[in-house]
Amino acid sequence: MNSLVEVRHLSKFFPVTGGLMQRRIGAVKAVNDISFDIYKGESLGVVGESGCGKSTLARLILNLIRPTSGHVLYDGQDVNRISKTELRELRRKMQMVFQDPHSSLDPRISIYRSLEEVFTIQKEKLSRPKINERILELLGMVGLKPEHCRSYPHQLSGGQKQRAVIARALAMLPEFIILDEPTAALDVSVQAQIILLLQQLGDQFGITYLFISHDLALVDYFCQRIIVMYLGRIVEITPADLSRQKPMHPYTKVLKESVFVADPLAEPKAPRIEGDVPSPFNLPEGCVFETRCEYAQNICRKESPALRQTMPGRFVACHFPLIHAMEDPSCLPVDAK
Amino acid sequence: MSLLVVDNVSVEFKTRDGIVEPLSGISFKIDAGEILGLVGETGSGKSVTAQAIMGLLPFLNGRVSSGRICFRDQDLLAISEDQYQKIRGNHISLISQNPMTSLDPVYKVGDQIVEGLRQHVVIARDDAVKRAVNVMTSLGIPNSEKVFFQYPHQLSGGLKQRIVIAMGLCADPHLLIADEPTTALDVTVQAQIVELFRKTVAQRNIGLIMITHDLGVISNLCDTVVVMYAGHVVEKGRVQEVFANPMHPYTRALLKCIPKFGMPERSLKAIQGNVPSVSTFPGGCRYHLRCPDMKPICMTEAPQTLQAGNGIEVQCHQFGPNWREEL
């Protein structure tokens, strides 16, 4: 498969300063030496709890912040090394939709002007009637009515605002959109509307998505592959459909079992894990998950496991991966059979 | 004797654009040892229900316009503010959504628990401290003697939520109302807090009203569920019955729009349209604008509450005598 984005040994450490002279006293390892590919046309999910580095990763890929080390290749181009003009060109191809639609829109300008701006800042200028036509077309695509272009953000509901933000992201016909928790601020009924809209637009325009969320069931539904992150590290990369693919990393297992299913026949389950995510300022020495892992051994406290391939398309960073997936051939990913 | 009976309660707010009614004739009851889930989307009136029970409606422009709220056979709407103050916190406690905003950042968490306790119970400070530490320990807070002297910013989200629950439980209430207590938490911590609620209710034999929009939490934790939409109770009953056999079109749609593991691709079903805001509640059945089974009667007449055979109460014309398929 063709890779659209290649992430290689990417790290981002944020310095922590303290004391009278504001000297550097340490670093928060928000993203710590991670590598993966995003294939053309797929929806790749990134899940993890708060503080695992999901959003930092998104910003790094779009070159909104500079990495401490490592690089991101977009279509073979290193996004951190290219010139400003080349970067501007590239920015048209990659877009981002943020969690809170309300803070993504300027409250003082109408939806029309928010969308118009995307066209007027471009080098090759479109004529006014052309822009007008495009904006109405975009609003139609995301299920808004033409009269909504005169509205201001506060006059729209959460779902409508998120539709407007998606319309703006689509304006330049991007190949790649990062969705950073696009439905976290919405009601469940509206969440389903937005998810269906994103899927339909993805099919229609062949958009590659990077879908960031803390909701494993949602990611499992929306994506073809899932990256599970914990404290700045990738712990597992797995094909989606987690009802069939058994998790190989203990953390993925815990995460899956912590999701409450709306089925009263499901046994009420005791929580599988105690405590909270440790602070990323004070990482455990060995495996990042060692402090909460029920299978932790001595080696886990000393050595950090590398992400390795256990079977085609499946990667896990664990000294003792849960091997049931190998015993049961029905769990094998389709292309490995 | 039920612990709390909410009977046909309506709430109105005076606003600049006239009087609005965020709650219209809602009824439910809860017994000791029972966990009742109140589920609905934004604007369905869940939090207003909690405020009405606690007597915390904004007193300048909000009031309960009709109905009865009875707590242990005492009509809460008939008593004076002084008497209410004795019930609030002592017998009924409220845990609000965001643990960070319920805690004062400049005081130690232990002092905040003790302060609340001594407002309600006549108790020496030393004894109050002991009681607070005991409650904290019983809620699974490690090193509670140490945590007692810490400030909110030194604690993680899960611990802060436990502190807020400790504040609610300290005065030994009979009824706990938890307004979206797990929304701000990560899933692994949410599972711990839900388990904590289950244990606490069983140990203390108290009633718990769990307000949430998460049907997963309801199905795992609650005994009964009350589904609210736009200020109406559209369906209520035992969780097993309602989830296995949802009757109201809204409950059915709500269950279909949550992604679950093992769901076939493209099988998610959205509910069209938006939740109406309180000033634009439509006439007739308030769900009719989004309802796939809508019939002319739904636009004109508000449906009555009907008893279904399996203990479910549902508010929908479909199950009433005036329903005609061919219309």
Interface residues (C-beta under 8 A of the other chain):
Chain A: E49 S50 S157 G158 G159 Q160 D187 V188 S189 V190 Q191 A192 Q193 I195 L196 Q199 H214 D215 L216 A217 L218 D220 Y221 F222 D241 L242 S243 R244 V254 L255 K256 E257 S258 V259 F260 V261 A262 D263 P264 L265 A266 P268 K269 A270 P271 R272 I273 E274 G275 D276 V277
Chain B: E41 T42 S156 G157 G158 L159 D186 V187 T188 V189 Q190 A191 Q192 V194 E195 R198 H213 D214 L215 G216 V217 I218 S219 N220 L221 V239 Q240 F243 A244 A253 L254 L255 C257 I258 P259 K260 F261 G262 M263 E265 R266 L268 K269 A270 I271 Q272 N274 V275
